[in-house]
């Protein structure tokens, strides 16, 4: 598969789980409904795990699909712990 095309197409359920780890089908389906790219899922998951997110720094907000994926992940509130 061409990496450029992969960057532009929506992530699959398998790719989402590769990024965020094991997750309930319902959560993955909610993420799939947003049709984010794998990069957008990774950006949201990275932001979820980031200390900068907790500092609410202006200018560091996610946008678009990545922001919606972050909202889905935050709504689940699993222990994303160490």
Buried (B, 14 or more C-beta within 10 A) or exposed (E): EEEEEBEEEBBEEEBBBEBBEEBEEEBBEBBBEBEBBBBBBBBBBBBBEEEEBEEEEEEEEBEEBBBBBBEBBEEBEEEEEE
